[in-house]
Amino acid sequence: MHYSMNWDLDTIFPGGSHSHKLQQRMAQLDEQIAAFHQEVKDFQPEKKKSTELLSILKWNTKVSNVFEECSSFIEALLSADVYDTKAKLLSGELFKKMPEYQLATTSFAKKLAQIEEENWKQWLTEPELENLAFRLSEIRRDGSKLLSEAEENIFNTLSLDGLNAWSQHYDTIVANISIPFTKADGTKVELSAGQAFNKMTGDPDANIRAEIFEKWEQVWSQKADLFSDTLNHLDGFRLSTQKLHGIDNYLQEPLEYNRLKQETLETMWATIQKNKQPFVDYLKRKAQLFGTKKMKWQDQEAPIILENMQERTFTFDEAASFIIENFQEFSPKMAAFAQSAFEKSWIEAEDRPGKRPGGYCTSFPESRESRIFMTYSQSINEVATVAHELGHAFHSEVMWDLPRLNQEYAMNVAETASTFAELIVADATLKKAQTKAEKINLLDVKMQNAIAMFMNIHTRYLFENKFYQARKKGLVSAEQISEMMVNAQKESYLDSLDNYHPHFWASKLHFFIDDVPFYNFPYTFGYLFSMGIYALANEQGTSFENEYIALLQDTASMTTEELAKKHLGVDLTQADFWQAGIDKVLEDVNEFMLLTKDYI
């Protein structure tokens, strides 16, 4: 079967950034926001009329769905073509409407916060509201922290040219990043950031990886002052907003967003830290297989090619077939969904200039569809990335029939579904290994994920902590930021690398995202949490499918600790859960070390 490597966005809004349907949809927003405002204004919570509350929620759903539908579409256009200036203008036009919508949600949250606790608990027992109790209580909690409606409206309006603008400014700078490269035949080309990253981390030739890494560092360092201004003002805006709301702990916002206790987060990192030495040993062994004493930054994800092994590659069509086939063993519904996504051209995978680096999955709630963005290069890593993003899309798919409030799951549990899908593919490739050399290669591919979660993501978490602490005291120079980054890398990797990436902070989009602070620890959480789910799936096979879907459908309706207790029977605040997940990864480390000892 042949599948397109370009996504079909015309089924959402035909015509790209010149779509008349998109313009009409955006124009309708003003009337819908006004109607939502009126509903909130007329709402008298002391009368405890469930019909009024449900009507407000209906209008809120209508408005938020349009916002997400339009913003996801515009973001998709900008990802696929960083030079689409019309799309950038549309983004500004759309988000100009956001403060007015936020004013209504602010008023609604504040009204809920005024209800006395006893009356609130009693109201939530009504059948119409019972299944929304958790999310409504979150809105009420957040409403209790808000300032006046006028003050909150000022914050939201200023965010357009503050927090949001600095995040968009980062995208503008990155759009102008290119890396010069000379091909084997002498042809000189300019690689986009996405193309250069793939080659820097995945090319089999160590000299090419080293050459591009050197140029990569140079290019990002040349614009370091622009990136430092952007990061300083983006996080400075966030810290100022938190301070004015009486929030001293910069982790409070990301923890509440992820519905996670700080105790759980600290236990997870502490358990990982105690288990790092075997992963350091793995990195050292991999470096030795490359003929060096210590691992180089750019070589962490490079393939291990031993003897006469030819690294397996997958065309996009082969990747699709492989993913569908192996999803089938755990969840026929997941496999059918993946096949449908390929057939309907939901994935933008073509390797070409002008695309943003990275990959993501985005949802279109009005269309009840998803789209996946990436740059596919035929490696097994890219097959895993496709599976990862399909995991996100499947998570959204099983939520569409729930009330809108109960669809709003956080990043940490979102990464659980995607990592679960990725694990299926990683183990499937490993089982099909024909030789010892191929098994080593595939074990290494699987281990790269663990290194990313336990070392790289930990680096980002440590760095952001240090940056926020410094930013509280004032502006931080580009030189200081780079020094913080290197120190974080050394601490996370136990100083085991031969070289470091000082400007990693500038090249990593996640530090510049405006809507989710600390876009790092949820990945590691999702990775280890999915280990527990994957263990059950292996025990039960396809009979686990319904349990898995039930877990996904609960991800926005309870705290993460409650979710784990209900569906896995575990306590996330205890180290034994995290240790069990790490122990499963250590099995792969031990096998890798055993298989490779004869090659040293």
C-alpha positions in Angstrom: 0.0 0.0 0.0 1.3 3.5 -0.9 0.7 6.4 1.5 1.3 10.1 1.0 4.2 11.7 2.9 2.3 15.1 2.9 -0.6 15.7 5.1 -4.0 16.7 3.9 -5.1 19.9 5.6 -7.8 20.8 3.0 -10.3 18.5 4.7 -10.0 20.9 7.7 -9.8 24.3 5.8 -9.3 24.2 2.1 -6.9 26.7 0.6 -4.1 26.8 3.2 -3.4 30.3 4.6 -5.7 31.8 1.9 -8.7 29.6 3.0 -12.0 31.5 2.9 -13.5 28.9 5.2 -10.8 29.6 7.8 -11.5 33.3 7.7 -15.3 32.7 8.1 -14.7 30.5 11.1 -12.4 33.1 12.7 -15.0 35.8 12.0 -17.7 33.7 13.8 -15.7 33.7 16.9 -16.6 37.3 17.9 -20.3 36.5 18.1 -19.7 33.2 19.9 -17.4 34.9 22.5 -20.1 37.6 23.0 -22.7 34.9 23.6 -20.5 33.1 26.0 -19.9 36.4 27.9 -23.6 36.9 28.2 -24.2 33.4 29.6 -21.5 34.0 32.2 -22.8 37.4 33.1 -26.3 36.0 33.7 -25.0 33.1 35.7 -26.1 33.2 39.4 -24.3 30.4 41.1 -26.1 30.9 44.4 -29.3 29.6 42.7 -27.5 26.4 41.9 -29.2 25.8 38.6 -27.4 23.0 36.8 -29.1 24.0 33.5 -27.4 27.4 33.6 -24.0 25.9 34.4 -24.3 23.3 31.6 -25.3 26.0 29.2 -22.1 28.0 30.0 -20.0 24.8 29.5 -21.7 24.3 26.2 -20.7 27.7 25.0 -17.2 27.4 26.4 -16.8 24.1 24.5 -18.1 25.8 21.3 -15.6 28.7 21.6 -12.6 26.7 22.7 -13.1 24.2 19.9 -13.1 26.9 17.3 -9.9 28.4 18.8 -8.1 25.1 18.8 -9.3 24.1 15.3 -8.1 27.4 13.9 -4.8 27.7 15.9 -3.9 24.0 15.2 -4.4 24.7 11.5 -2.4 27.8 11.4 0.4 26.2 13.4 0.4 23.3 10.9 0.9 25.7 8.0 3.8 27.4 9.8 5.4 24.1 10.6 5.3 22.8 7.1 6.5 26.1 5.6 8.3 28.5 7.9 8.1 31.2 5.1 4.3 31.3 5.1 4.0 35.0 6.2 0.3 35.0 5.6 -0.1 32.2 8.2 1.9 34.3 10.7 -0.5 37.2 10.2 -3.5 34.9 10.6 -2.0 33.7 13.9 -1.8 37.3 15.2 -5.4 37.9 14.0 -6.7 34.9 15.8 -5.0 35.4 19.1 -6.1 39.0 19.2 -9.5 37.5 20.1 -8.1 35.5 23.0 -8.2 38.1 25.8 -11.9 38.7 25.3 -12.5 34.9 25.6 -10.2 34.7 28.7 -12.2 37.5 30.3 -15.3 35.4 30.2 -13.5 32.3 31.6 -12.0 34.5 34.4 -15.4 35.7 35.4 -16.8 32.2 35.3 -14.0 30.8 37.5 -14.3 33.7 40.0 -18.0 33.1 40.3 -17.4 29.4 41.1 -14.8 30.4 43.7 -17.4 32.4 45.6 -19.6 29.4 46.3 -19.2 28.1 49.9 -17.5 24.8 50.2 -20.4 22.9 51.6 -22.8 24.2 49.0 -20.3 23.4 46.3 -19.9 19.7 47.4 -23.6 19.3 47.6 -24.1 20.8 44.1 -21.6 18.4 42.5 -23.6 15.4 43.7 -26.3 16.2 41.1 -26.3 13.6 38.3 -25.8 16.2 35.6 -22.6 17.5 37.2 -21.2 14.4 38.9 -18.9 13.3 36.0 -17.6 16.9 35.7 -16.9 17.3 39.4 -13.1 17.0 39.2 -12.6 19.5 36.4 -15.1 22.0 37.8 -13.3 21.9 41.1 -10.1 22.6 39.3 -11.7 25.7 37.7 -13.0 26.8 41.1 -9.6 26.3 42.7 -7.9 28.4 40.0 -10.6 31.0 40.3 -9.8 31.5 43.9 -6.2 32.7 42.9 -7.3 35.2 40.3 -7.1 38.9 40.7 -10.0 41.2 39.6 -11.5 40.7 36.2 -10.0 44.0 35.0 -6.5 43.0 36.2 -6.7 39.6 34.7 -7.8 41.1 31.4 -4.8 43.4 31.4 -2.5 40.3 31.9 -4.1 38.4 29.1 -4.0 41.4 26.7 -0.4 42.2 27.5 0.5 38.5 27.0 -0.2 38.9 23.3 2.8 41.2 22.9 4.6 39.6 25.9 4.7 35.9 26.7 3.1 34.8 23.4 5.1 37.3 21.3 8.4 36.2 22.6 7.5 32.6 21.9 6.6 33.5 18.3 9.8 35.6 18.1 11.8 32.4 18.7 10.1 30.7 15.7 11.0 33.7 13.6 14.7 33.4 14.4 14.7 29.6 13.9 13.1 30.1 10.5 16.3 31.8 9.4 18.6 29.1 10.7 20.4 27.0 8.0 23.5 24.8 8.1 25.9 24.7 5.1 26.8 21.2 4.0 28.7 19.6 1.1 27.4 16.3 -0.1 29.6 13.3 -1.1 29.3 14.3 -4.8 30.6 17.9 -4.0 27.1 19.5 -4.2 26.8 22.4 -1.7 23.4 22.7 0.1 21.9 24.6 3.0 20.2 22.3 5.5 17.2 23.5 7.5 17.5 23.1 11.3 15.4 19.9 11.1 17.4 18.4 8.3 20.7 19.3 10.0 19.6 17.8 13.4 18.7 14.5 11.8 22.0 14.3 10.0 24.0 15.4 13.1 22.5 12.8 15.3 21.8 10.0 12.9 24.4 9.9 10.1 26.5 6.7 10.2 29.7 8.7 9.5 31.3 10.1 12.7 33.1 12.7 10.8 29.9 14.1 9.3 28.3 14.1 12.7 31.3 16.0 14.1 31.4 18.5 11.2 27.7 19.3 11.5 27.8 19.5 15.3 30.6 22.1 15.1 28.6 24.1 12.5 25.4 23.6 14.6 27.1 25.1 17.7 28.5 28.0 15.6 25.1 28.9 14.0 23.2 28.9 17.3 26.0 30.8 19.1 26.0 33.5 16.5 22.4 34.3 17.5 22.8 33.6 21.2 22.0 37.2 22.2 18.7 37.1 20.3 17.8 33.8 22.0 18.9 34.9 25.4 16.7 38.1 25.1 13.8 35.9 24.0 14.2 33.4 26.9 14.8 36.1 29.5 11.7 38.0 28.6 9.5 35.0 28.1 10.3 33.5 31.5 10.6 36.9 33.0 7.0 37.6 32.0 5.9 34.3 33.4 7.7 34.9 36.8 6.2 38.4 37.0 2.7 37.1 36.4 3.2 34.4 39.1 4.6 36.9 41.6 1.6 39.2 41.1 -0.7 36.2 41.8 1.2 35.4 45.0 3.0 32.4 43.6 6.5 32.0 44.9 7.2 28.5 43.7 7.8 28.5 39.9 7.1 24.7 39.9 3.5 25.2 41.2 2.1 26.0 37.8 3.6 23.1 35.9 2.8 20.7 38.8 -0.8 21.8 38.9 -1.1 21.6 35.1 0.2 18.0 35.2 -2.0 17.2 38.2 1.1 15.9 40.0 2.4 16.2 43.5 5.9 17.7 44.0 6.6 14.7 46.2 5.9 12.4 43.3 8.2 14.4 41.0 11.0 14.5 43.5 10.7 10.7 44.2 10.9 10.0 40.5 14.1 12.0 39.9 15.8 10.8 43.1 15.2 7.2 42.1 16.6 7.8 38.6 19.7 9.6 40.1 20.5 6.5 42.2 20.4 4.3 39.1 22.5 6.3 36.7 25.8 4.5 36.8 24.7 1.6 34.5 23.6 4.1 31.9 27.0 5.9 32.2 28.6 2.5 31.6 26.4 1.9 28.6 27.5 5.3 27.1 31.2 4.5 27.7 30.8 1.1 26.0 29.0 2.6 23.1 31.9 5.2 22.8 34.4 2.3 22.8 32.5 0.7 20.0 32.9 3.9 18.0 36.7 3.8 18.8 36.7 6.6 21.4 37.2 6.6 25.2 34.2 8.8 26.1 30.9 9.5 24.4 30.6 12.6 22.3 27.4 14.7 22.6 26.5 14.3 18.9 27.1 10.5 18.9 24.5 9.6 21.5 21.9 8.6 19.0 24.3 7.5 16.2 23.7 3.9 15.0 26.1 1.1 16.0 27.1 -0.8 12.9 29.2 -3.9 13.7 30.7 -6.4 11.3 29.1 -6.3 7.9 25.7 -5.4 9.2 23.5 -3.2 7.0 21.3 -1.0 9.2 17.7 -1.7 8.4 15.8 1.2 6.8 12.1 1.6 6.3 10.4 3.5 3.5 7.4 5.4 4.8 5.1 2.7 3.4 7.1 0.0 5.2 7.1 1.9 8.4 3.3 2.2 8.2 2.8 -1.5 7.6 5.2 -2.4 10.4 3.5 -0.1 12.9 0.0 -1.3 12.0 1.0 -5.0 12.2 2.5 -4.6 15.7 -0.2 -2.4 17.1 -2.5 -5.2 16.2 -1.0 -7.5 18.7 -1.9 -5.2 21.6 -4.9 -3.3 20.4 -6.9 -4.0 17.1 -8.6 -0.6 17.6 -5.2 1.2 17.8 -4.1 -0.7 14.7 -7.2 0.2 12.8 -6.9 3.8 13.9 -3.2 4.0 12.7 -4.2 2.5 9.3 -6.9 5.1 8.9 -4.5 7.9 9.8 -2.1 6.8 7.0 -4.9 6.3 4.5 -6.4 9.7 5.2 -2.9 11.4 4.9 -2.8 12.8 8.5 1.0 12.8 8.6 3.4 15.4 7.2 6.6 13.4 6.8 8.5 14.7 3.7 12.2 15.5 4.1 12.5 18.9 2.5 13.8 22.4 3.3 11.6 25.0 4.8 10.1 22.9 7.5 10.5 23.4 11.3 12.6 21.0 13.2 11.0 18.4 15.5 7.7 16.6 15.5 4.4 16.8 17.2 0.7 15.7 17.1 -2.1 18.3 17.1 -5.8 17.9 17.5 -8.8 19.4 15.6 -11.7 19.1 18.0 -14.4 20.3 15.6 -13.3 17.9 12.9 -12.5 15.3 15.5 -9.2 14.5 13.7 -5.5 14.8 14.4 -2.4 15.7 12.3 1.2 14.6 12.8 4.2 16.7 11.8 7.8 15.3 11.4 10.6 14.9 9.0 11.0 11.3 8.1 14.4 9.9 7.2 13.8 6.1 7.0 15.7 5.1 10.1 14.3 2.9 12.8 14.3 6.0 15.1 11.9 7.7 12.7 9.6 4.7 12.7 9.5 5.0 16.5 8.7 8.7 16.1 5.7 8.0 13.8 4.5 5.4 16.4 5.0 7.9 19.2 2.9 10.6 17.5 0.2 8.0 16.5 0.0 7.2 20.2 -0.9 10.8 20.9 -3.5 10.8 18.1 -5.1 7.6 19.4 -5.3 9.1 22.9 -7.3 12.0 21.4 -9.4 9.6 19.4 -10.7 7.7 22.4 -11.6 11.0 24.2 -13.8 12.7 21.5 -17.1 11.4 23.0 -16.3 12.7 26.5 -17.4 16.2 27.6 -14.9 18.8 26.5 -13.7 19.4 30.1 -12.9 15.7 30.5 -10.8 15.7 27.3 -8.2 18.2 28.6 -5.5 15.8 29.7 -2.1 17.1 30.7 1.3 16.6 29.1 2.6 13.9 31.5 -0.2 11.4 30.8 -0.2 12.4 27.1 3.4 11.2 26.9 2.3 7.9 28.5 0.1 7.0 25.5 2.8 8.0 23.0 5.6 6.2 24.8 3.5 3.1 25.1 3.1 3.1 21.3 6.8 3.6 20.8 7.7 0.7 23.2 5.5 -1.6 21.0 7.6 -0.7 17.9 10.9 -0.9 19.7 10.3 -4.4 21.1 8.9 -5.6 17.8 12.1 -4.6 15.9 14.2 -6.2 18.6 12.4 -9.5 18.3 13.0 -9.6 14.6 16.8 -9.2 14.9 18.5 -11.9 12.7 22.1 -11.5 14.0 24.0 -10.5 17.1 25.2 -7.3 15.4 21.6 -6.4 14.5 20.4 -7.1 18.0 23.1 -4.8 19.4 22.1 -2.1 17.0 18.4 -2.4 17.9 19.1 -2.6 21.7 21.0 0.6 21.3 18.1 2.2 19.5 15.8 1.3 22.4 18.4 2.5 24.9 18.6 5.9 23.2 15.1 6.6 24.6 16.2 5.8 28.1 19.2 8.0 27.8 17.0 10.8 26.6 14.6 10.4 29.5 17.1 9.9 32.3 20.0 12.1 31.1 18.9 14.6 28.5 15.5 15.4 29.9 17.0 15.6 33.4 19.5 18.1 32.0 16.6 20.3 30.8 14.9 20.0 34.2 18.1 20.9 36.1 18.8 23.8 33.7 15.4 25.3 33.9 15.5 25.2 37.7 18.8 27.1 37.7 17.6 29.5 35.1 14.4 30.4 36.9 16.3 30.9 40.1 18.8 33.3 38.4 16.0 35.1 36.4 14.2 35.9 39.6 17.3 38.1 40.5 17.5 39.8 37.1 18.5 39.3 33.4 20.8 36.4 32.6 23.5 36.8 29.9 23.9 34.4 27.0 27.3 33.4 28.4 25.7 32.6 31.9 22.9 30.6 30.3 25.4 28.5 28.3 27.4 27.9 31.4 24.3 26.8 33.3 23.5 24.4 30.4 26.9 22.8 30.4 26.8 22.5 34.2 23.4 20.8 34.0 24.7 18.4 31.3 27.7 17.5 33.4 25.5 16.9 36.5 22.9 14.9 34.7 25.4 12.8 32.7 27.7 12.4 35.8 30.4 14.2 33.7 30.8 11.2 31.5 30.8 12.9 28.1 33.8 13.9 26.0 32.2 17.2 24.9 29.1 19.2 25.7 26.5 21.3 23.9 26.6 24.8 25.4 23.9 26.3 23.1 21.5 23.4 23.6 19.2 25.8 25.4 19.0 27.9 22.2 18.3 25.1 19.8 15.6 23.4 21.9 12.2 24.6 21.1 10.7 23.3 24.4 12.4 26.1 26.4 10.5 28.7 24.3 7.0 27.3 24.4 4.6 29.8 26.0 1.6 27.7 27.1 3.3 24.9 29.1 6.2 25.8 31.5 8.8 23.1 32.3 8.2 21.2 29.1 10.5 18.4 30.2 9.8 16.2 33.3 6.4 15.0 31.8 8.4 13.1 29.2 10.3 11.1 31.8 7.2 10.6 33.8 5.3 9.3 30.8 8.2 7.0 29.8 8.3 5.3 33.2 4.5 5.3 33.7 4.1 3.7 30.3 6.5 0.9 31.5 3.9 -0.2 34.0 1.1 -0.1 31.4 3.3 -2.0 28.9 4.1 -4.7 31.5 0.3 -5.3 31.9 -0.2 -5.3 28.2 2.4 -8.0 27.7 0.8 -10.1 30.4 -2.7 -9.8 29.0 -2.3 -9.2 25.2 -5.3 -7.8 23.3 -7.5 -8.4 26.4 -5.8 -5.4 27.9 -7.2 -3.1 25.1 -10.4 -2.1 26.9 -8.5 -1.5 30.2 -6.0 0.7 28.4 -8.7 2.8 26.7 -10.4 3.2 30.0 -7.2 4.5 31.6 -6.7 7.0 28.7 -10.3 8.2 29.1 -9.7 8.9 32.8 -6.5 11.0 32.2 -8.3 14.4 32.5 -10.7 13.4 35.3 -8.5 12.8 38.3 -5.0 13.5 39.6 -2.1 11.5 38.2 -1.7 9.7 41.6 -5.4 8.7 41.6 -5.1 7.5 38.0 -2.1 5.3 38.9 -3.9 3.9 41.9 -7.1 3.2 40.1 -5.7 1.5 37.0 -2.3 0.2 38.0 -2.8 -0.2 41.8 0.4 1.7 42.6 1.5 4.6 44.8 3.5 7.1 42.7 5.0 8.8 45.8 6.9 5.6 46.6 10.2 4.8 45.0 9.4 1.1 44.4 7.1 2.0 41.4 9.8 4.0 39.7 12.5 1.4 40.5 10.4 -1.3 38.9 10.3 0.7 35.7 14.0 1.4 35.8 14.7 -2.2 36.5 13.0 -3.1 33.2 15.3 -0.7 31.3 18.3 -2.1 33.1 17.6 -5.5 31.7 18.2 -4.0 28.2 21.4 -2.3 29.5 22.7 -5.6 30.9 22.0 -7.5 27.7 23.7 -4.8 25.7 26.8 -4.9 27.9 26.9 -8.7 27.6 26.5 -8.8 23.9 29.1 -6.1 23.2 31.9 -7.2 25.5 33.6 -9.3 22.8 33.8 -6.2 20.5 36.0 -4.2 22.8 
